Amino acid sequence: MFDIGFSEIVVIAVVALIVIGPEKLPKTARTLGHLFGRLQRYVSDVKADINREMELDELRKLRTEVQSAARDIESSFDSATREMEAGVRNVEKDLSGETAGPPAAAGAGASALPELSTPPETPAAPAAAPPGPASEPVRQASLPGFERG
């Protein structure tokens, strides 16, 4: 803090010994030591308070940033939800319009889509084997690096 060397301390001690006297010098030195210790503690407390306030300000700033980011995410989520709901409603309207009856353009009795009165027939036999030699077994595709030996 102060640039005081040993020679300056000796000069200050000699002057104090002459001014204060040998009887009061130890008591005065002890009192000055206590006052200096209190001053150091006070300065360290002030530094700690300032550091706490700075950290508190940083935390407040971080909190506002996080809150604004959360609001942005929430608003984007809400807008995406609204868009999805609008899309679902449009699909529902389209589906309900198709199932409600024949389209208005097919007023002459012919509909744009063929009506299915009976379900299509399913083949009773399994699907035919792909063309190729009959003796060769069908091979499944495998992932690279996992070939069968």
Secondary structure by P-SEA (a helix, b strand, c coil): cccccaaaaaaaaaaaaaaccccaaaaaaaaaaaaaaaaaaaaaaaaaaaaaaaaaaaaaaaaaaaaaaaaaaaaaaaaaaaaaaaaaaaaaaaaaaaacccccccccccccbbbbccccccccccccccccccccccccccccccccc
